[in-house]
Amino acid sequence: MTLNNQQRKTLKAKAHHLKPLIRVGQKGITDTLVEETIQTLDRHELIKVHIANDDREERNNAAEELASRCQAVIVHQIGKTCILFKEQISAA
């Protein structure tokens, strides 16, 4: 899934007031963290993730890996915080 600029702008605005629900710590991206993130995305669709790493490249890689493993999209990333979006598929 890819987002156009207008969609990104709208999602960034919606996520502005959110607090990080997922925290990536010293252990990095573990299977447990991925499962927790998937469950959180299923509930909220749009979440903030805090990545506690001082190296910018490692933070970017961690965000990309987490998004990929959760089939989510990175809406925006700044500093140690990234915004993930996974569209909910409603069962009609």
Biopython code that builds the backbone (N, CA, C, O; Angstrom):
import numpy as np
from Bio.PDB.StructureBuilder import StructureBuilder

atoms = [
    (1, "MET", "N", (0.847, -1.180, 0.000)),
    (1, "MET", "CA", (0.000, 0.000, 0.000)),
    (1, "MET", "C", (0.888, 1.239, 0.000)),
    (1, "MET", "O", (1.849, 1.326, 0.765)),
    (2, "THR", "N", (0.568, 2.166, -0.840)),
    (2, "THR", "CA", (1.281, 3.433, -0.861)),
    (2, "THR", "C", (0.292, 4.561, -0.590)),
    (2, "THR", "O", (-0.894, 4.462, -0.902)),
    (3, "LEU", "N", (0.799, 5.605, -0.016)),
    (3, "LEU", "CA", (-0.028, 6.762, 0.318)),
    (3, "LEU", "C", (0.404, 7.951, -0.521)),
    (3, "LEU", "O", (1.595, 8.158, -0.755)),
    (4, "ASN", "N", (-0.571, 8.732, -0.973)),
    (4, "ASN", "CA", (-0.209, 9.959, -1.674)),
    (4, "ASN", "C", (0.008, 11.065, -0.643)),
    (4, "ASN", "O", (-0.231, 10.871, 0.549)),
    (5, "ASN", "N", (0.458, 12.210, -1.108)),
    (5, "ASN", "CA", (0.809, 13.306, -0.196)),
    (5, "ASN", "C", (-0.372, 13.780, 0.640)),
    (5, "ASN", "O", (-0.213, 14.091, 1.821)),
    (6, "GLN", "N", (-1.552, 13.838, 0.036)),
    (6, "GLN", "CA", (-2.734, 14.294, 0.774)),
    (6, "GLN", "C", (-3.105, 13.311, 1.874)),
    (6, "GLN", "O", (-3.468, 13.721, 2.976)),
    (7, "GLN", "N", (-3.017, 12.012, 1.583)),
    (7, "GLN", "CA", (-3.313, 10.998, 2.593)),
    (7, "GLN", "C", (-2.305, 11.082, 3.744)),
    (7, "GLN", "O", (-2.683, 11.000, 4.913)),
    (8, "ARG", "N", (-1.019, 11.247, 3.406)),
    (8, "ARG", "CA", (0.007, 11.373, 4.441)),
    (8, "ARG", "C", (-0.258, 12.584, 5.330)),
    (8, "ARG", "O", (-0.144, 12.504, 6.553)),
    (9, "LYS", "N", (-0.609, 13.691, 4.712)),
    (9, "LYS", "CA", (-0.875, 14.923, 5.455)),
    (9, "LYS", "C", (-2.049, 14.735, 6.414)),
    (9, "LYS", "O", (-1.990, 15.164, 7.566)),
    (10, "THR", "N", (-3.106, 14.096, 5.938)),
    (10, "THR", "CA", (-4.284, 13.852, 6.764)),
    (10, "THR", "C", (-3.957, 12.922, 7.936)),
    (10, "THR", "O", (-4.361, 13.177, 9.070)),
    (11, "LEU", "N", (-3.224, 11.847, 7.654)),
    (11, "LEU", "CA", (-2.869, 10.903, 8.711)),
    (11, "LEU", "C", (-1.925, 11.528, 9.731)),
    (11, "LEU", "O", (-2.056, 11.271, 10.928)),
    (12, "LYS", "N", (-0.972, 12.349, 9.273)),
    (12, "LYS", "CA", (-0.072, 13.042, 10.199)),
    (12, "LYS", "C", (-0.863, 13.939, 11.141)),
    (12, "LYS", "O", (-0.571, 14.004, 12.335)),
    (13, "ALA", "N", (-1.863, 14.628, 10.605)),
    (13, "ALA", "CA", (-2.694, 15.514, 11.426)),
    (13, "ALA", "C", (-3.481, 14.705, 12.457)),
    (13, "ALA", "O", (-3.605, 15.124, 13.608)),
    (14, "LYS", "N", (-4.011, 13.550, 12.053)),
    (14, "LYS", "CA", (-4.761, 12.701, 12.985)),
    (14, "LYS", "C", (-3.859, 12.141, 14.076)),
    (14, "LYS", "O", (-4.298, 11.970, 15.214)),
    (15, "ALA", "N", (-2.609, 11.855, 13.745)),
    (15, "ALA", "CA", (-1.683, 11.238, 14.695)),
    (15, "ALA", "C", (-1.007, 12.253, 15.605)),
    (15, "ALA", "O", (-0.360, 11.868, 16.579)),
    (16, "HIS", "N", (-1.141, 13.522, 15.314)),
    (16, "HIS", "CA", (-0.419, 14.556, 16.052)),
    (16, "HIS", "C", (-0.615, 14.458, 17.561)),
    (16, "HIS", "O", (0.347, 14.568, 18.321)),
    (17, "HIS", "N", (-1.849, 14.253, 17.995)),
    (17, "HIS", "CA", (-2.149, 14.241, 19.428)),
    (17, "HIS", "C", (-1.910, 12.879, 20.093)),
    (17, "HIS", "O", (-2.013, 12.771, 21.315)),
    (18, "LEU", "N", (-1.598, 11.853, 19.320)),
    (18, "LEU", "CA", (-1.413, 10.506, 19.876)),
    (18, "LEU", "C", (-0.102, 10.379, 20.642)),
    (18, "LEU", "O", (0.878, 11.063, 20.350)),
    (19, "LYS", "N", (-0.108, 9.503, 21.611)),
    (19, "LYS", "CA", (1.113, 9.156, 22.326)),
    (19, "LYS", "C", (1.596, 7.806, 21.798)),
    (19, "LYS", "O", (0.780, 7.003, 21.344)),
    (20, "PRO", "N", (2.893, 7.538, 21.845)),
    (20, "PRO", "CA", (3.398, 6.256, 21.357)),
    (20, "PRO", "C", (2.794, 5.078, 22.138)),
    (20, "PRO", "O", (2.839, 5.051, 23.368)),
    (21, "LEU", "N", (2.234, 4.115, 21.409)),
    (21, "LEU", "CA", (1.653, 2.928, 22.025)),
    (21, "LEU", "C", (2.628, 1.760, 22.035)),
    (21, "LEU", "O", (2.484, 0.833, 22.831)),
    (22, "ILE", "N", (3.609, 1.802, 21.162)),
    (22, "ILE", "CA", (4.609, 0.743, 21.056)),
    (22, "ILE", "C", (5.977, 1.370, 21.286)),
    (22, "ILE", "O", (6.274, 2.452, 20.779)),
    (23, "ARG", "N", (6.807, 0.673, 22.061)),
    (23, "ARG", "CA", (8.170, 1.144, 22.322)),
    (23, "ARG", "C", (9.156, 0.048, 21.947)),
    (23, "ARG", "O", (9.093, -1.070, 22.457)),
    (24, "VAL", "N", (10.066, 0.390, 21.047)),
    (24, "VAL", "CA", (11.120, -0.532, 20.648)),
    (24, "VAL", "C", (12.320, -0.250, 21.539)),
    (24, "VAL", "O", (12.860, 0.857, 21.525)),
    (25, "GLY", "N", (12.739, -1.244, 22.314)),
    (25, "GLY", "CA", (13.814, -1.050, 23.272)),
    (25, "GLY", "C", (15.123, -1.663, 22.822)),
    (25, "GLY", "O", (15.398, -1.762, 21.626)),
    (26, "GLN", "N", (15.930, -2.073, 23.790)),
    (26, "GLN", "CA", (17.262, -2.610, 23.533)),
    (26, "GLN", "C", (17.242, -3.872, 22.684)),
    (26, "GLN", "O", (18.149, -4.092, 21.882)),
    (27, "LYS", "N", (16.227, -4.697, 22.849)),
    (27, "LYS", "CA", (16.171, -5.972, 22.133)),
    (27, "LYS", "C", (15.815, -5.804, 20.660)),
    (27, "LYS", "O", (15.957, -6.745, 19.879)),
    (28, "GLY", "N", (15.360, -4.635, 20.279)),
    (28, "GLY", "CA", (15.020, -4.373, 18.885)),
    (28, "GLY", "C", (13.677, -4.974, 18.502)),
    (28, "GLY", "O", (12.761, -5.066, 19.320)),
    (29, "ILE", "N", (13.580, -5.380, 17.243)),
    (29, "ILE", "CA", (12.326, -5.910, 16.712)),
    (29, "ILE", "C", (12.277, -7.413, 16.978)),
    (29, "ILE", "O", (12.943, -8.194, 16.298)),
    (30, "THR", "N", (11.492, -7.808, 17.964)),
    (30, "THR", "CA", (11.330, -9.219, 18.291)),
    (30, "THR", "C", (9.977, -9.713, 17.777)),
    (30, "THR", "O", (9.116, -8.914, 17.408)),
    (31, "ASP", "N", (9.799, -11.025, 17.755)),
    (31, "ASP", "CA", (8.523, -11.594, 17.318)),
    (31, "ASP", "C", (7.380, -11.135, 18.216)),
    (31, "ASP", "O", (6.276, -10.870, 17.738)),
    (32, "THR", "N", (7.642, -11.043, 19.505)),
    (32, "THR", "CA", (6.631, -10.587, 20.455)),
    (32, "THR", "C", (6.236, -9.142, 20.168)),
    (32, "THR", "O", (5.054, -8.800, 20.204)),
    (33, "LEU", "N", (7.213, -8.304, 19.888)),
    (33, "LEU", "CA", (6.945, -6.902, 19.576)),
    (33, "LEU", "C", (6.116, -6.788, 18.300)),
    (33, "LEU", "O", (5.194, -5.975, 18.226)),
    (34, "VAL", "N", (6.440, -7.594, 17.305)),
    (34, "VAL", "CA", (5.693, -7.578, 16.043)),
    (34, "VAL", "C", (4.240, -7.983, 16.284)),
    (34, "VAL", "O", (3.325, -7.342, 15.765)),
    (35, "GLU", "N", (4.023, -9.042, 17.067)),
    (35, "GLU", "CA", (2.655, -9.482, 17.366)),
    (35, "GLU", "C", (1.878, -8.400, 18.110)),
    (35, "GLU", "O", (0.713, -8.146, 17.805)),
    (36, "GLU", "N", (2.520, -7.770, 19.079)),
    (36, "GLU", "CA", (1.870, -6.688, 19.832)),
    (36, "GLU", "C", (1.526, -5.516, 18.910)),
    (36, "GLU", "O", (0.455, -4.921, 19.027)),
    (37, "THR", "N", (2.432, -5.192, 18.004)),
    (37, "THR", "CA", (2.197, -4.094, 17.062)),
    (37, "THR", "C", (1.043, -4.419, 16.125)),
    (37, "THR", "O", (0.212, -3.555, 15.843)),
    (38, "ILE", "N", (0.983, -5.652, 15.640)),
    (38, "ILE", "CA", (-0.115, -6.065, 14.749)),
    (38, "ILE", "C", (-1.447, -5.939, 15.485)),
    (38, "ILE", "O", (-2.415, -5.415, 14.934)),
    (39, "GLN", "N", (-1.497, -6.416, 16.724)),
    (39, "GLN", "CA", (-2.736, -6.318, 17.503)),
    (39, "GLN", "C", (-3.132, -4.862, 17.735)),
    (39, "GLN", "O", (-4.310, -4.512, 17.655)),
    (40, "THR", "N", (-2.147, -4.021, 18.021)),
    (40, "THR", "CA", (-2.428, -2.599, 18.253)),
    (40, "THR", "C", (-2.915, -1.930, 16.975)),
    (40, "THR", "O", (-3.847, -1.126, 17.015)),
    (41, "LEU", "N", (-2.299, -2.251, 15.845)),
    (41, "LEU", "CA", (-2.745, -1.699, 14.561)),
    (41, "LEU", "C", (-4.153, -2.171, 14.217)),
    (41, "LEU", "O", (-4.938, -1.413, 13.648)),
    (42, "ASP", "N", (-4.475, -3.403, 14.554)),
    (42, "ASP", "CA", (-5.828, -3.919, 14.300)),
    (42, "ASP", "C", (-6.865, -3.151, 15.107)),
    (42, "ASP", "O", (-7.991, -2.945, 14.652)),
    (43, "ARG", "N", (-6.478, -2.726, 16.314)),
    (43, "ARG", "CA", (-7.400, -1.965, 17.160)),
    (43, "ARG", "C", (-7.479, -0.489, 16.776)),
    (43, "ARG", "O", (-8.558, 0.103, 16.784)),
    (44, "HIS", "N", (-6.332, 0.101, 16.440)),
    (44, "HIS", "CA", (-6.279, 1.552, 16.283)),
    (44, "HIS", "C", (-6.060, 2.045, 14.858)),
    (44, "HIS", "O", (-6.380, 3.195, 14.559)),
    (45, "GLU", "N", (-5.532, 1.222, 13.981)),
    (45, "GLU", "CA", (-5.272, 1.567, 12.586)),
    (45, "GLU", "C", (-4.117, 2.557, 12.389)),
    (45, "GLU", "O", (-3.344, 2.419, 11.440)),
    (46, "LEU", "N", (-3.994, 3.536, 13.262)),
    (46, "LEU", "CA", (-2.952, 4.558, 13.174)),
    (46, "LEU", "C", (-2.286, 4.674, 14.540)),
    (46, "LEU", "O", (-2.949, 4.990, 15.528)),
    (47, "ILE", "N", (-0.964, 4.417, 14.605)),
    (47, "ILE", "CA", (-0.279, 4.434, 15.895)),
    (47, "ILE", "C", (1.075, 5.132, 15.776)),
    (47, "ILE", "O", (1.643, 5.265, 14.692)),
    (48, "LYS", "N", (1.562, 5.568, 16.924)),
    (48, "LYS", "CA", (2.925, 6.085, 17.017)),
    (48, "LYS", "C", (3.791, 5.026, 17.681)),
    (48, "LYS", "O", (3.357, 4.323, 18.594)),
    (49, "VAL", "N", (5.025, 4.930, 17.201)),
    (49, "VAL", "CA", (5.995, 3.989, 17.745)),
    (49, "VAL", "C", (7.233, 4.769, 18.160)),
    (49, "VAL", "O", (7.747, 5.589, 17.398)),
    (50, "HIS", "N", (7.707, 4.511, 19.370)),
    (50, "HIS", "CA", (8.937, 5.151, 19.865)),
    (50, "HIS", "C", (10.069, 4.143, 19.737)),
    (50, "HIS", "O", (9.974, 3.030, 20.253)),
    (51, "ILE", "N", (11.139, 4.529, 19.052)),
    (51, "ILE", "CA", (12.293, 3.656, 18.859)),
    (51, "ILE", "C", (13.456, 4.228, 19.660)),
    (51, "ILE", "O", (14.014, 5.269, 19.314)),
    (52, "ALA", "N", (13.812, 3.529, 20.736)),
    (52, "ALA", "CA", (14.841, 4.012, 21.658)),
    (52, "ALA", "C", (16.228, 3.598, 21.168)),
    (52, "ALA", "O", (16.838, 2.675, 21.708)),
    (53, "ASN", "N", (16.706, 4.278, 20.162)),
    (53, "ASN", "CA", (18.046, 4.013, 19.636)),
    (53, "ASN", "C", (18.627, 5.362, 19.231)),
    (53, "ASN", "O", (17.930, 6.186, 18.637)),
    (54, "ASP", "N", (19.880, 5.588, 19.543)),
    (54, "ASP", "CA", (20.482, 6.884, 19.243)),
    (54, "ASP", "C", (20.988, 7.001, 17.817)),
    (54, "ASP", "O", (21.221, 8.114, 17.344)),
    (55, "ASP", "N", (21.165, 5.892, 17.119)),
    (55, "ASP", "CA", (21.679, 5.915, 15.752)),
    (55, "ASP", "C", (20.533, 6.085, 14.753)),
    (55, "ASP", "O", (19.621, 5.260, 14.704)),
    (56, "ARG", "N", (20.583, 7.143, 13.968)),
    (56, "ARG", "CA", (19.512, 7.472, 13.027)),
    (56, "ARG", "C", (19.267, 6.351, 12.014)),
    (56, "ARG", "O", (18.119, 5.999, 11.743)),
    (57, "GLU", "N", (20.324, 5.801, 11.465)),
    (57, "GLU", "CA", (20.179, 4.751, 10.452)),
    (57, "GLU", "C", (19.542, 3.493, 11.053)),
    (57, "GLU", "O", (18.698, 2.861, 10.418)),
    (58, "GLU", "N", (19.941, 3.136, 12.262)),
    (58, "GLU", "CA", (19.353, 1.970, 12.923)),
    (58, "GLU", "C", (17.878, 2.201, 13.246)),
    (58, "GLU", "O", (17.071, 1.276, 13.153)),
    (59, "ARG", "N", (17.519, 3.448, 13.629)),
    (59, "ARG", "CA", (16.102, 3.770, 13.868)),
    (59, "ARG", "C", (15.303, 3.628, 12.579)),
    (59, "ARG", "O", (14.211, 3.060, 12.577)),
    (60, "ASN", "N", (15.853, 4.149, 11.479)),
    (60, "ASN", "CA", (15.163, 4.040, 10.187)),
    (60, "ASN", "C", (14.988, 2.581, 9.783)),
    (60, "ASN", "O", (13.920, 2.184, 9.319)),
    (61, "ASN", "N", (16.037, 1.785, 9.961)),
    (61, "ASN", "CA", (15.959, 0.365, 9.618)),
    (61, "ASN", "C", (14.942, -0.366, 10.488)),
    (61, "ASN", "O", (14.196, -1.215, 10.000)),
    (62, "ALA", "N", (14.915, -0.034, 11.775)),
    (62, "ALA", "CA", (13.958, -0.669, 12.691)),
    (62, "ALA", "C", (12.527, -0.316, 12.297)),
    (62, "ALA", "O", (11.652, -1.182, 12.309)),
    (63, "ALA", "N", (12.282, 0.937, 11.952)),
    (63, "ALA", "CA", (10.940, 1.364, 11.542)),
    (63, "ALA", "C", (10.517, 0.644, 10.263)),
    (63, "ALA", "O", (9.382, 0.179, 10.156)),
    (64, "GLU", "N", (11.423, 0.552, 9.303)),
    (64, "GLU", "CA", (11.108, -0.131, 8.053)),
    (64, "GLU", "C", (10.845, -1.615, 8.277)),
    (64, "GLU", "O", (9.923, -2.179, 7.688)),
    (65, "GLU", "N", (11.653, -2.249, 9.128)),
    (65, "GLU", "CA", (11.462, -3.673, 9.412)),
    (65, "GLU", "C", (10.126, -3.917, 10.106)),
    (65, "GLU", "O", (9.394, -4.838, 9.745)),
    (66, "LEU", "N", (9.811, -3.095, 11.099)),
    (66, "LEU", "CA", (8.552, -3.258, 11.824)),
    (66, "LEU", "C", (7.361, -3.059, 10.898)),
    (66, "LEU", "O", (6.411, -3.842, 10.932)),
    (67, "ALA", "N", (7.401, -2.026, 10.076)),
    (67, "ALA", "CA", (6.309, -1.771, 9.137)),
    (67, "ALA", "C", (6.153, -2.934, 8.167)),
    (67, "ALA", "O", (5.037, -3.374, 7.893)),
    (68, "SER", "N", (7.253, -3.422, 7.658)),
    (68, "SER", "CA", (7.227, -4.530, 6.708)),
    (68, "SER", "C", (6.637, -5.789, 7.334)),
    (68, "SER", "O", (5.786, -6.443, 6.733)),
    (69, "ARG", "N", (7.084, -6.125, 8.532)),
    (69, "ARG", "CA", (6.615, -7.345, 9.198)),
    (69, "ARG", "C", (5.161, -7.253, 9.632)),
    (69, "ARG", "O", (4.512, -8.277, 9.844)),
    (70, "CYS", "N", (4.643, -6.035, 9.768)),
    (70, "CYS", "CA", (3.246, -5.832, 10.173)),
    (70, "CYS", "C", (2.345, -5.505, 8.984)),
    (70, "CYS", "O", (1.147, -5.282, 9.159)),
    (71, "GLN", "N", (2.908, -5.475, 7.779)),
    (71, "GLN", "CA", (2.193, -5.051, 6.566)),
    (71, "GLN", "C", (1.553, -3.674, 6.760)),
    (71, "GLN", "O", (0.402, -3.445, 6.388)),
    (72, "ALA", "N", (2.326, -2.775, 7.347)),
    (72, "ALA", "CA", (1.866, -1.409, 7.592)),
    (72, "ALA", "C", (2.692, -0.445, 6.748)),
    (72, "ALA", "O", (3.664, -0.835, 6.101)),
    (73, "VAL", "N", (2.290, 0.802, 6.769)),
    (73, "VAL", "CA", (2.971, 1.858, 6.016)),
    (73, "VAL", "C", (3.511, 2.884, 7.005)),
    (73, "VAL", "O", (2.830, 3.262, 7.959)),
    (74, "ILE", "N", (4.735, 3.328, 6.771)),
    (74, "ILE", "CA", (5.277, 4.421, 7.573)),
    (74, "ILE", "C", (4.728, 5.720, 7.006)),
    (74, "ILE", "O", (5.025, 6.088, 5.870)),
    (75, "VAL", "N", (3.931, 6.407, 7.801)),
    (75, "VAL", "CA", (3.349, 7.679, 7.371)),
    (75, "VAL", "C", (4.388, 8.779, 7.488)),
    (75, "VAL", "O", (4.542, 9.603, 6.586)),
    (76, "HIS", "N", (5.106, 8.784, 8.617)),
    (76, "HIS", "CA", (6.079, 9.835, 8.874)),
    (76, "HIS", "C", (7.030, 9.353, 9.954)),
    (76, "HIS", "O", (6.656, 8.572, 10.830)),
    (77, "GLN", "N", (8.250, 9.823, 9.879)),
    (77, "GLN", "CA", (9.228, 9.489, 10.919)),
    (77, "GLN", "C", (10.046, 10.733, 11.203)),
    (77, "GLN", "O", (10.600, 11.357, 10.298)),
    (78, "ILE", "N", (10.110, 11.079, 12.479)),
    (78, "ILE", "CA", (10.928, 12.207, 12.889)),
    (78, "ILE", "C", (11.544, 11.866, 14.241)),
    (78, "ILE", "O", (10.842, 11.476, 15.174)),
    (79, "GLY", "N", (12.842, 12.014, 14.333)),
    (79, "GLY", "CA", (13.538, 11.672, 15.564)),
    (79, "GLY", "C", (13.341, 10.214, 15.923)),
    (79, "GLY", "O", (13.542, 9.328, 15.092)),
    (80, "LYS", "N", (12.949, 9.966, 17.157)),
    (80, "LYS", "CA", (12.772, 8.597, 17.640)),
    (80, "LYS", "C", (11.336, 8.106, 17.513)),
    (80, "LYS", "O", (11.003, 7.028, 18.005)),
    (81, "THR", "N", (10.491, 8.884, 16.863)),
    (81, "THR", "CA", (9.081, 8.538, 16.739)),
    (81, "THR", "C", (8.699, 8.343, 15.280)),
    (81, "THR", "O", (9.063, 9.134, 14.410)),
    (82, "CYS", "N", (7.958, 7.270, 15.036)),
    (82, "CYS", "CA", (7.418, 7.083, 13.689)),
    (82, "CYS", "C", (5.924, 6.791, 13.804)),
    (82, "CYS", "O", (5.443, 6.318, 14.834)),
    (83, "ILE", "N", (5.211, 7.081, 12.734)),
    (83, "ILE", "CA", (3.770, 6.862, 12.672)),
    (83, "ILE", "C", (3.527, 5.724, 11.694)),
    (83, "ILE", "O", (3.968, 5.775, 10.546)),
    (84, "LEU", "N", (2.816, 4.688, 12.158)),
    (84, "LEU", "CA", (2.480, 3.557, 11.307)),
    (84, "LEU", "C", (0.981, 3.536, 11.045)),
    (84, "LEU", "O", (0.181, 3.876, 11.917)),
    (85, "PHE", "N", (0.611, 3.133, 9.833)),
    (85, "PHE", "CA", (-0.789, 3.045, 9.436)),
    (85, "PHE", "C", (-1.022, 1.710, 8.753)),
    (85, "PHE", "O", (-0.261, 1.294, 7.880)),
    (86, "LYS", "N", (-2.089, 1.053, 9.172)),
    (86, "LYS", "CA", (-2.514, -0.186, 8.512)),
    (86, "LYS", "C", (-4.022, -0.116, 8.389)),
    (86, "LYS", "O", (-4.742, -0.141, 9.387)),
    (87, "GLU", "N", (-4.489, -0.028, 7.164)),
    (87, "GLU", "CA", (-5.910, 0.127, 6.918)),
    (87, "GLU", "C", (-6.664, -1.088, 7.419)),
    (87, "GLU", "O", (-6.291, -2.227, 7.135)),
    (88, "GLN", "N", (-7.731, -0.837, 8.167)),
    (88, "GLN", "CA", (-8.552, -1.917, 8.673)),
    (88, "GLN", "C", (-9.507, -2.369, 7.592)),
    (88, "GLN", "O", (-10.150, -1.561, 6.922)),
    (89, "ILE", "N", (-9.585, -3.665, 7.439)),
    (89, "ILE", "CA", (-10.515, -4.224, 6.454)),
    (89, "ILE", "C", (-11.763, -4.639, 7.209)),
    (89, "ILE", "O", (-11.733, -5.558, 8.028)),
    (90, "SER", "N", (-12.861, -3.953, 6.926)),
    (90, "SER", "CA", (-14.097, -4.226, 7.649)),
    (90, "SER", "C", (-14.803, -5.424, 7.031)),
    (90, "SER", "O", (-14.897, -5.549, 5.810)),
    (91, "ALA", "N", (-15.290, -6.290, 7.886)),
    (91, "ALA", "CA", (-16.024, -7.467, 7.427)),
    (91, "ALA", "C", (-17.487, -7.078, 7.259)),
    (91, "ALA", "O", (-18.212, -6.899, 8.237)),
    (92, "ALA", "N", (-17.899, -6.952, 6.033)),
    (92, "ALA", "CA", (-19.290, -6.504, 5.763)),
    (92, "ALA", "C", (-20.230, -7.658, 5.625)),
    (92, "ALA", "O", (-21.423, -7.459, 5.399)),
]
sb = StructureBuilder()
sb.init_structure("model")
sb.init_model(0)
sb.init_chain("A")
sb.init_seg("    ")
for serial, (resi, resn, name, xyz) in enumerate(atoms, 1):
    if name == "N":
        sb.init_residue(resn, " ", resi, " ")
    sb.init_atom(name, np.array(xyz, "f"), 0.0, 1.0, " ", f" {name:<3s}", serial, name[0])
structure = sb.get_structure()
